[in-house]
Amino acid sequence: MKKRILFIFNMHAGKARIKGKLSDILNIFTEKGYEVTAYPTQFAGEAIEKIEKMESVYDYAVCSGGDGTLDEVVTGMMRREKEKRIPIGYIPAGSTNDFAKSLGIPQNMEEAARRVMEGKPFLCDIGSFNEDYFVYIAAFGIFTDVSYQTDQQMKNVLGHMAYILEGMKRLTSITSYELKIRSGDREIEGDFLFGMVTNSRSVGGFKSIIGQSIVLDDGVFEATFIKRPKNILELNEILGALLLAEIDERYMYCFKTDRLEIEARQEIPWTLDGEFGGEHRRVMVRNCQRALEFMV
């Protein structure tokens, strides 16, 4: 029997790059003897349902799009029974593609397709976020809503600059949140303008912002929380540290953890892998070590 691939793709991700590459990608798969079922997503969240209810006849689930498309495929796969999960291939086509960069997946789409066919399996950690999942980042606060509130056409034309321009609009009205953070024996309370839990060597397209020793299957996340500045001088010092990828312990908490609980006085909007992750007062984040297999 022929091996089978379910290929899910977002036709509009990035600059709609896949439109000119689709036939080449399908040819790469079929040359290797695979029967391919190609499915272009029609709306946000569709890939979750498609993967979760996928028949157990496929050998690989391959997706192409941005980090949001990958997040949907991972979420659907994590909702399946463990024995029914299959390896995931990723062909990046979005604006940022942080996770692909972390795994060393080529940005060239044809090369990424060949990597799916010829690469090696890698068991990667996945994040559990209350009843949801994330691939590489769960975050709240300043800048975190930029990616899903920035117009897609603006993203396509300006790339990273679109995020920066959108974020700059918000610096004059910074919102912060009073939190209680628990992780193992560590307990932190304070007023925070930003927080993220990551499993990535690149965040927002910038490398090294969360440190150098990042391992994607070690069972722990990198957690970063930034306190609210008291004045414009402190804000400038925080932004300067972020630009230089430095930790300023006067304003930042940075640590590794396999789970943490966050409690807020009010509901906080979160982003999961660049997409809106709902508003929550209480959040439980847990590392699911080596939960899914990726072809890299």
TADA-V249642 format. One record per residue. N is the residue number from 1. PSI is psi in whole degrees, -180 to 180 (* if undefined). D_FIRST is the distance of its C-alpha to the first C-alpha in whole Angstrom. Layout:
N_PSI_D_FIRST, N_PSI_D_FIRST
This chain:
1_143_0, 2_147_4, 3_155_6, 4_145_9, 5_132_13, 6_116_16, 7_108_19, 8_130_22, 9_151_25, 10_108_29, 11_-21_30, 12_-2_34, 13_148_33, 14_-131_36, 15_38_37, 16_42_34, 17_-32_33, 18_-20_29, 19_-38_30, 20_-1_31, 21_-8_28, 22_-47_25, 23_-37_23, 24_-40_24, 25_-47_22, 26_-37_19, 27_-39_19, 28_-42_19, 29_-46_16, 30_-32_14, 31_-30_15, 32_6_13, 33_17_10, 34_144_10, 35_126_10, 36_131_13, 37_112_15, 38_133_19, 39_108_22, 40_126_25, 41_147_28, 42_-20_31, 43_161_33, 44_134_34, 45_-8_32, 46_-36_29, 47_-30_26, 48_-52_27, 49_-39_27, 50_-43_23, 51_-42_22, 52_-38_24, 53_11_22, 54_137_19, 55_151_16, 56_54_14, 57_-1_11, 58_148_12, 59_-30_12, 60_148_15, 61_114_18, 62_136_19, 63_151_23, 64_133_26, 65_-156_29, 66_-172_32, 67_-28_33, 68_-39_33, 69_-45_29, 70_-42_28, 71_-42_31, 72_-43_29, 73_-43_25, 74_-44_27, 75_-46_29, 76_-40_26, 77_-40_24, 78_-25_27, 79_-12_27, 80_158_24, 81_145_24, 82_-41_24, 83_-11_21, 84_5_19, 85_142_20, 86_163_18, 87_148_19, 88_134_21, 89_145_21, 90_125_24, 91_99_26, 92_136_29, 93_13_31, 94_-165_34, 95_-31_38, 96_-52_38, 97_48_34, 98_-46_36, 99_-40_33, 100_-41_31, 101_-40_34, 102_-36_35, 103_-3_31, 104_24_32, 105_132_29, 106_146_30, 107_-25_32, 108_127_31, 109_-40_28, 110_-40_26, 111_-39_26, 112_-38_25, 113_-41_22, 114_-34_22, 115_-37_23, 116_-42_20, 117_-35_17, 118_-7_20, 119_-176_22, 120_149_22, 121_140_22, 122_120_25, 123_115_26, 124_148_29, 125_146_32, 126_146_32, 127_134_35, 128_129_36, 129_100_39, 130_-116_40, 131_8_37, 132_-176_36, 133_158_34, 134_156_34, 135_-50_32, 136_-15_35, 137_136_39, 138_128_41, 139_159_44, 140_163_47, 141_-161_50, 142_133_52, 143_-20_49, 144_-22_46, 145_0_46, 146_-43_47, 147_-34_43, 148_-4_42, 149_-6_46, 150_132_46, 151_137_45, 152_-39_41, 153_-37_43, 154_-40_46, 155_-45_43, 156_-38_41, 157_-43_45, 158_-16_46, 159_-132_43, 160_-33_45, 161_-31_48, 162_-42_47, 163_-43_47, 164_-46_50, 165_-42_52, 166_-40_51, 167_-36_52, 168_-29_55, 169_-23_56, 170_-9_56, 171_-24_58, 172_-12_61, 173_67_60, 174_130_58, 175_137_57, 176_168_57, 177_134_56, 178_121_58, 179_155_55, 180_121_55, 181_126_52, 182_132_51, 183_105_49, 184_-126_50, 185_-5_53, 186_132_54, 187_126_55, 188_136_56, 189_143_58, 190_-177_59, 191_114_59, 192_140_56, 193_-12_55, 194_146_51, 195_146_49, 196_147_45, 197_120_43, 198_156_40, 199_72_37, 200_150_37, 201_-4_39, 202_132_40, 203_124_42, 204_23_42, 205_-3_41, 206_127_44, 207_158_43, 208_7_45, 209_-19_47, 210_20_46, 211_178_46, 212_-38_45, 213_71_43, 214_122_40, 215_129_37, 216_-3_34, 217_26_33, 218_1_37, 219_6_37, 220_153_40, 221_165_41, 222_120_43, 223_135_46, 224_127_49, 225_133_51, 226_125_54, 227_156_58, 228_130_60, 229_148_62, 230_-20_66, 231_177_67, 232_-29_66, 233_-47_66, 234_-38_64, 235_-44_61, 236_-37_62, 237_-38_61, 238_-48_58, 239_-37_57, 240_-42_58, 241_-40_56, 242_-42_53, 243_-33_53, 244_1_54, 245_44_51, 246_152_54, 247_121_54, 248_103_58, 249_-13_58, 250_-28_61, 251_-9_59, 252_144_55, 253_125_54, 254_126_51, 255_164_49, 256_145_46, 257_153_44, 258_-13_41, 259_151_43, 260_154_46, 261_133_47, 262_127_49, 263_131_52, 264_161_54, 265_-20_57, 266_166_55, 267_136_52, 268_131_50, 269_130_47, 270_155_44, 271_135_42, 272_114_38, 273_39_37, 274_0_39, 275_154_38, 276_127_41, 277_16_40, 278_172_43, 279_134_47, 280_142_47, 281_-35_50, 282_135_49, 283_133_45, 284_120_44, 285_132_41, 286_140_39, 287_122_37, 288_94_33, 289_132_33, 290_46_30, 291_-33_28, 292_151_25, 293_128_23, 294_146_23, 295_117_22, 296_*_25
